[in-house]
Amino acid sequence: MTGEEILSQLNPEQAAAARTVNGPVLVLAGAGTGKTRVITYRIAYMLATGIPPESILGMTFTNKAAREMRERLEKLVDPDVARRVTLGTFHSFCGRLLRREISALGYLPGFTIADESDQLGIFKQAGASLGLAGENFPFSAAFSCMNRWKNRLVTPDAARRAADTEFEVLASQIYDKYQELLELQNLIDFDDMLLLTWRLFREHPDVLERCRERYRYLLVDEYQDTNGAQFALVKMLAGDRCNLCVVGDDDQSIYSWRGADIGNILDFPDIFPGAKVIKLEQNYRSCSAILDAANAVISGGDARRHGKKLWSALGEGTPPRIVSLDNGESEAEYVASMIEQLRRQRKDGHAPYGDFAVLYRSNQLSRQIEQALRSAQIPYRLFGGQQFFQRREIKDALAYLRVMVNPRDDQSLLRVLASPPRGLGAKAVETLKKRRVLDHVPMFRTLCDREFHKTLSRAGAEGASGLARVYGEFEKQFAEPGNIAGKTAAFLQACGYIDGLQKIYKDISDAVKRRDNIDEFISAIAQYEAKVNAPLTLGEYLEACSLMEEESDDEASSGDAVTLSSIHAAKGLEFPVVFVIAMEKGIFPHEKALEEGAGDEEKRLFYVAVTRAKEELYLLRARSRMQRGVTRPAQQSPFLGLLPDGVVERCEPGDLLKGASQEDLMKKFEEFYALLKKDAKK
């Protein structure tokens, strides 16, 4: 195809974005406006007008996105030509460059990349070499601090000079030692791939110039998600020629907690003078009623943004519905019932389960929805997460309880000893295993043996004796039936598991999410006890829980199924019908996010949720919700106040949930109409 034939397949704004090849270009691609299509057609147009494929560099955030672009490009141009275009993630580009050039920085070309567990282990080793003990120093917070520095291209020396607190001084010292240990082992981590490439460009301008000469045309996907390091690399590569096209949507910037800087896209016209700004506002995904709601959400408030207004030629459609339920359990049952009712009403009664999605702000909120769907025998899949009882922290908590019920459960005990670590190293664990094999002594009995404690380090002895003491204290409490939820909460706290979550998970936000899941687990126990309405023993609950896990394991992971997903994980997806649950103050927007001043980002996250829906959208809130085993009144999310009455319908469950199929309703209407005609004749 010629260049003009390629452009003829695009709408006017898309064609303008594809045609503008020289100079800086910001393409503001609203949700559902064909972002990937524009990028691939732009590359095809460039190739059709004679630009060599080797001179084009496209950078994405995921390998999946890069693969999709290449597959689409190969359908537009000669596949051999398409394969000569460089398309990949920031990290893959930097990795290839460093393999060739890293010796200039004192590393060997055969470096290996440290994974997350390697990184945290080396970081703690660096802290230990400085006399910092894990029990007395917040390593996870310091590790997160180091990652933020790296994302902003802050070296150890610069971090130390800028440190304002004693904690930051210590974190910068660990950072310095950590980098030393990495270099000694010829290791780099993922953040280093960006930081070292930046160093390479700064310290060896000849390398940068060679890259600029080769890659004369740059494209960056999802530009709103770039961090400081990625922005710096893009700016350096663009150089004075600055044939740079970035595509993104500031309204969908939801990853600041991963280092993304929304200022990169907001300030693009100022950073690159003369930049052309092209807005893609025609949405090809959703009906107008849903886009009206999305526009109302994102335009409300004083947040700085590039003004856009999405519109659609797909028809008006059904206004989004706001539905108030009594509690979380009734909310979950309502979702299950509505899915079945809507399936009967849509597509001649043959709507697939895959048409439906349930979205939530935090992963722990999936638990009640999962149970309701299982009870209704509705297949589902968790996107971007695990089924609730398969999550690591829930398995950890269950392991603690199983050892209480059955001290001979060695596998559960080994899990307990590692979550969190208690100073019992590989040698101590090996002794436990040998005693089990040679003397047939359960590991838990050996763990409680004072003679065994004498063979351990001081920290190991304290860890073993402390754990044995807590089990002894709670054994009598659990022997009495009733209040399993309350006892479990106290037991996990006394064992050090709750506070130990920050030792297990390097990132503070990750540890908070895991804590939220443990709170939800305790709520699940309380709800099960209330449903049984009789004093339960711990053993009885664990047996019931095992059956729930077994049922969950039998769920098909593929095929026609309802999608359950956090809103973050659902970005980029679309569904005919979407339910957004738990639209309540403190949950969405998330209380912690508001405390950290991330209210605007929470609003953008709500906008992302709304724009996942193609045809129907249901926003659900409960008047009360159980959290941490206690039922509390819940207030409506302030986000719902952004939606005026003319844009949404506010409903009670009975307004929509009729319990009868559309066919049944039509049959009754026809019968009623026949009676009217008969009466009229009389």
N, C-alpha and C positions, 0 to 999 in steps of 0.2 A: 504493500500500500504506500501511496505517497503521503507526505506530511499532511496535506489538506484533507485527504480521505480519512486519515486517523482522527483529525480534529472534528470532522463532520459527525462523528459518533458521540460527541460530548455536548453538554449544554453550553450556552455562551460563556458563563463564568468558568466552567471547567476548561473550556477551550483556551480562554485567556491565560489560565494558570499553566497549561501545557505549552502554549506558544511562547511565553515569556522566558527565554532561555538565558539571556545575558543580564548580569547584574543581580542584586539581592532581591528576592521575592519571598513574601510571607503569604502563604495560603492558609486562611482561616477556614478550616473545614469543620462545619458544625456536625453534630451527631447525625449519622445516616445520610450524609451528602455525597458519598462516593470518594472518600479520601484515597483508598488504595487504587481505585480506578484512575484517578487523576495522576498519581505518581507513575503508574505503569504506562499510561498513554503519553505522558510527558517524555519518558525515556524513549518510547517507540518513536515519537515525533522527532526527538533529537537524532536518533539513529537514521531515520528516514531523510533528514536534511543534511546528512553527511558527517555528523560528529562521530569520531572513532569510539567504539564501545569501551576501549581501554582507558579513555579519559573521563569516564563517568564513574563516580563513587556514590553509592546509596547506602545510608546507615540507618539501621532500625534498632528496636529494643529487644526483639525476640527472633530466634531462628525461624519460628513459624511464620512470622510476618515476612521475613526475607524469602523464604521458600514460596510463599503465596505470590509475592511480586514476581519472582523469576518464572513461575509456572504461567502466570498471566502474560508476561512479556513474551514468552516462547510461543504463545498463540497469536501474537501480533506481528512478530518479526521472525527471521530465520533463527531457529534454536541455537545454531552454532554462534551466531552473532550475539544473541542474548546471553549466552554463557560467558562471553568475554567482558560483560559489564560486571563491575565489582559491587555485589550486594551482600550485606551481612550486618551483624551487630557491631556496636562500638568495640566490644571486647574482642571479637574475632578479628577485626581490622587491626587493632593494637597488637594482638598476639602475633599475627603474621609479620608485622613490622618489627616487633621486638626480637623474633627469632633471627632476623637478618642483622639487626643493628645493636642488640643489647650489650655486646662486648664493649662498646664505647662507654658504657656506664659501669664497667667493672664486673659484670655478670658473665657467666658462661652461656653460650647459646642453647645448651641442653637443659635449661632451667625447667623446673616442674611447678605446677600451680597448686598451692595449698588449698584444700577444701575447708569447709567451715569448722569441722572438728579439729583439724590440724591447726588452724589459725588460733582457735581459743586455747588449745593446749600450749602452743608456743607463747601466746600472750601471757598465760599464767606462769609459764616457766620464766619469762622475762620479769614478771613481778616478783617471783620467788627469789630471783638472783639479786633483787634490790631490797630483800628483806620484808616483802609484803606478803602476809599470810592470807589465804582465801577466806578464812573465817572473819577477818577483821577489815577487809578491804572490798569495796563493791566492784569486782572485776568486770561484771557485765556492763555496768554504767561506764567504766573507763574504756571498755572495748568499743561501745557505741560512740563514745566521744572521739576515739581515734578514727573510726570510720567516717564520722562527720568531717573531721579535719582532712582526711584524704579526699573526700568528695569535693572539698573546697580548695584542694591543692596546697594544703598547709603542711609543711615539712615538720619533723620533730623539733628542729631548732626554732622555727617560727612559732610552733605551738608553745614551746617553753617560754619564749620571749613575750608572748601574748597572754600567758596564763594569769588569771586574776585571783584564783583561789588555790588553797593548798591541794585540793583534789586535782585541779587542772595541772598543777606542777607535777604531781606524782604520775598522772595519766600521761603527760608528755614524756616523762622519763621512761615509763614502761614502753611507750611508743618507740622511743629511740632504741631501747634494748631489743624490742621485738624486731625492728627492721634489721638490726645487727645479726640476730639469730637467723632470720630468714636468709640474709645474704650469705652467711657462713654455710648454709645448707643448699645454696643456690635455688631457693624457693622464692616465688612471688605470689601475692594473693590477688584476688580479682580487682580490688581497688588500685593495687600497684600497676596493673596493666594500663590504666589510664594515666596515673601519676607519672610512671616511668616514661611513657610516650611523650607526655608534656615536657619532662626533664630533657629527654632526647632532643626534642625540637628546640628547646631553649639553649641547651649547651652545645648542640651540634647543628647549626643553621644549615649546613650543607645537606643534611638528611631531610630537613623540612623543605628545602628548595627542590630536592628531587621529587618529593611527594607532590608538591604544588605543580611541578611541571607535568607529572603524570596525570594527576586528577584535577583537570581544569574545570570540571562541572560537579558540584556537590548537591546531594539531596539528603535531607534529614526527615525521617518520619517521626510522628509523635513528639514534636519539638517541645511541647509543654512539659514533657517528662525529663528533660535534660537537667543534669546537675552542673555544678560549677566547673568540674573537670571536663565534662563533655562539651560544654559551651566553649571553654578555652581552646580545646582541640579543633572544634569547628571553625572558630575565628582565625586560628593560626593557619589552618589548611586553606581557608578562603583567600587569605592574603589580599593584595591590592586588586587582583583581578575580580574577586568576589562574585563569581558566578554561582551563587548560593541560593537554593530553594529549600525553605523549611515549611513543613506541613504540620498543622496541629490545631488544637482548640483549647484556648485558655479556660473555657467553661468546663472542660473535662480534666483539669489539672487536679489530681487527687492523690499524688504520691509524695508530698513534702516530707513525710516520715521516712521515705527512702532516699531523701536528699534532693528531690526535684525542686527546681527554683522557677516559680511561675514568672519571675521578672525577666527571664530569658526571652519569653514570647511576648510579654507585655511591652518590653522596651526595645524590641527588634527594630522598629523604624528609627529609633533614636541612635541605636548602636551602629546600624548600617544606613548612613544617610542616603537618601534617594531610593530607598527600598520601595518596591511596588507592593501594595497590600490588596489581595484579592479575596473576597468573601464568598464562600459556598454556603448558600442558605436554603437551597431547595432540597428537602428531605425526601428520600425515596423509600423510607422504612415505615413511617407512622402516619396515621390519619390526622386530620387537622385538629380534632378535639384534644388529642394527646399533646400535640405540639403547642397548642394554646396554653396548656398547663405548664409545659416545660418552659416556654417563654416567660410566663408569669413568675415561675420559681427563680429563674436565673437573673431576671431584670430587677427583682425586688431587692432593696437595700442599697448601700452606697459603695459596694465593692468595686474596685477598679477593674475594668475589663474592656476588651474590644467589642463594641456593640454589634450584635447579630440578632436576626429574628428568623427563626426557622419557619418554613411554609411547605405545604404539600399539595400535590395535585391528585391525591388518592381519595379524596372525599372527606366529608365532615367526620363521620364515624360516631362512636359512642363516647360521651364525656366520661372522664375518670370518676370512679366512685370512692368516696370516703365512708368506711363502714366502722362503726363502734361496736365492740364485743365486750362481754362481761369480764373475761379474764383470758390468760394465755391458752388455757386448754380449750375454751370455746372458740377462740381464734383459730387454733389448729384444726378443730373439727369442722369449722365453717369453711376453711380452705379446701379440705378434702371433699366436703359435700358440694361446694361450688364447682370444683373441677369435674365431678361426675355430671352435675346438672348441665354445665356448659358443653361438655363433650356430647351430650344428647342433643343439645340445641344447635350445635355448629356442624357444618359440612354434612348435612343429611344424617346426623347421628353417628358419624364415623370420624370425628376429630381425634387425631392421635394424642397420646399423653405428652409427646414431645412439643406440642403447641403451648404448654404451660410451664411457667417458671415461678418459683417462690424466692424472693430476694430478702436479705436481712443485713443489718449493719454489722453484726458480730456473729461469728460462727456458732457460738454456744446456743443461739436462738433456734438452730435447726432441730434441736432434740425433740421438742413437742410436735413439730411438723412431721418429723420422721415417724414418730409413734402413731400419729393420726393416719398417715398414709399407709403404714403397715396394717393398721387395724381395718382400713377400708380396702385393703388388698390393691392399692394403687402403686404401680412400680415407679421408682424414682432413682435418680443418680445425684450424687453430691459432686458439684463442680468446684474445683479449687479447694477441696477439703476432704476430710474423711468422715465416715459415718461416726456418730457421736461416741459410741462405746468402743470404737477402734482407734480413737485418738490416744496418743502416747500417755498424756497425763491422766486420762481416765483409766487406762490399763495399769498405770502406776498405782493409782488410788485403790483399784480393785485388788492389786497384788498385796498391798498393806492389809486389807481386810481379809483376804484369803489365808494369809499366814496366821491371823488371829483365830480364824475358825479351824484351820488345819495346820498346826506347826510342822507337819512333815512335808509340806509343800515347798520343796527345795527351790524349784524354778521361780516361784513367786518371791522367795526370800532373796535370791540373787538379784532380782529386779529391784527389790527394796533397798539392798545394800548399795546399789549403783545410782539410786534416785532419791535424794542427791548423794554424791560421794561422801563417805563418812570416815575417811582416813584408812580404810581397809583396802590395801593394795592387792596386786595380783598374787603375792606370796600368801597373804592371809586367806584369800579366797581359795587358793590351791590347797591350803591346809584343811579348810572346811570340806572340800571335795574329797580329800584323801581319807579323812576321818569317816566320812559317809560310806566310802567304799570298803575300807579295811575293818572298821568297828561297827558298821551298820548304825551309826549314831546320826540322827537327823541333824542337819546343819544348824537348825535353830537351837537345839540343845547345846551344841558346841559353842555357839555364839554367846550363850548365857553362862558358859563355864568360866570361872575366874582364873583357872589355870591357863586356859586359852588366852585370856586377856594379858597374861604376863609375857606371852610371846610376841605381843604387838607393840607398835610404837605408841607413844603417849596419846597421840591423836586417835589412832585406831582403837586403843583400849577404851578411851572415853566414848567414842562413837558406838562401839559394840555394847558396852555396859549401859549407856544411856538408852539405846534402843530397847534392850532387854528389860530395863526398868519400866519404860512406858508401856510395853506390852503387858507386863505384870500388873501394872496399875489399872489398865483398861479391861483386863480379862474378866474381872468380876462385874464390871459395868455392862459389858456386852452379854454376859451370861443371863442377865435379866431382859426379857422381851420388851419391846416398845422403844420409841424415840431413837430409832436407828440413825436418823438424819443428824440430830443434835450430837449424839455420841461420835458419829463419824467426823463431823466438823472439828470437835475438840481433840479427837484422836490424831487426825492428820496434822493438826497444829502442834500438838505435843511431840509428835514424832519428828518434827522439823521439816516435814514435806512442804507445807505451805510457804514458809519463809525460804525454803531451799530452792524454790522454782527459779529464783534469780541466779542461783549457782548453776542450774542446768541449762538455762537458755541465755545466750549471750546478749540478746537485745532486750531492753527493758519493756518495749511495747509487746514483744513476743511473750515475755513472762507475765505481763498483765493479762493478755488474752488467755493464757493457760490457767491463770488464777480464776478468770471469769468462767472458764469451762468447769473447773472444780466446784465453784459456787453453783453452777447449773446442775452438776452431778448430785450435789447435796439436795438441791430442790427436787430433783427427780426421785430421790429416795423418799423425801417427805410426801410428795404427791402419790407415790405408790403406796405408802403406808396409809394415807388418807383414803385411797380407793379401796384398799382391802378392808379398812375399818375394823381392824383387830390388831392387838399387839403382836408384832413380828419379832422373830429372832434374827440375828445377823445371818445365820446359816440359811434361813428361809429366803431372805432377800437375795442373797448371792445365788441361790438356785434359780430364782425367778429371773435374775439379771442374766444368768448364763443362757437361759432360754431366749431372752431378748437378743443377746449377741448372736446366738445360733441362727435365729430367724433373720437377723440382719445380714449374716454371712451368706445366706441363700439368695439374697437379692441379686438380680442380674445387673451387671455393671454396664451392659450395653443394650441396644435395642430401644424400643419405644418406651420412654419414661419421662416423668416430670423432672425438671431440673431444679435442684436446690443449690443456692449459691449466695455467698456474700456479694455485696454490691461491687466491691473492689474487683473480685474475680470475674464478675459478669461484664466488665467493661469490654466493649467490642462485640458482645453477643446481642441477639435480638430474638423475641418470641411474640407470637400473636397475642397471648394473654399473660399478664404479669401481675402477681400479688406481691406487694411490699408490706411486710409485717412489722409489728412493734413500732409503729410511728408514735413514739412517746418521748416526752422530755426526759433527758438523761440517758436514753438509749439511742435515739436518733433525733437530734444531734447527740453524739456521745459525750457524756459528762466530762471525761478526761480531755477530749479534744477541745472543748470549750474552755477548760481551765488553762490549756496551753495556747489559747488564742487562735485556734484553728476553725473558728466558726464559719468563715467564708469557704473554706475547703469542705466542710461538712455540707454546706448548701450546694456546692458543686457536685458532691457525691449524690445528693438527692436528685439533682438534675440528671445525672448519669442513670440513676434508677428509673426515673420517669421515661427517659428516652430509650430504654430497652424494649418498651411495649410497642407493638405494631398496631393492634386493633382494640384491645381492652386493657384497662389498668384499674386495679383495686388497691387502695391504700387503707390498711387495717390498723386499728389501735385498740388496746384493751383498757378498760376502766380500772382494772387492778391486775397486778402481775406478781408472781412469786419470784423472789430473788434471794439467794442465799438461804433458802428454806423458809422464808417469811413472806407472806402475802401482804403487799403494800398497795395503796391507791396509786394510780398512774395518771399523769396529766398528758393531755394531747400534745404532740410535737408542735413546736412553734412553726415548723415548716408548713404544716397544714393551713396555717393562717395566711400563708402567701398565696393561697389558691382562692380566688373570689368565687362567689356562688354561681355566677354565670359561666364559669369554666368547669366546675366540678359539681357532682351531685352528692349530697350528704345523706346517707341512708342508714337504716337499721337493718339487721340481718334478715328479718322477715320480709323486707321490701323486695329483696332479690332472690332469696332462697325459698322457692315455692314447693319444692319436694315433688313436683310433677314434671314430666318431660314435655317438650314443646308439642310433640305429637298428641299427648293426652289433652293438653290445653286446647289445641286446635279442634280436636274431636268434640270436646265439651262445647266450644264456641259454635261449631257447626250444628250440634244438637239444639243449642239455645236459639240459634238463628232460624232453624226449621220450625221451632215452636212459635216464634214471632210471626213467621209467614203464615203459619196455620191459623193463629189468632186473627191476623189481619184479614184473612179470607172470610172468617166468621163475621 
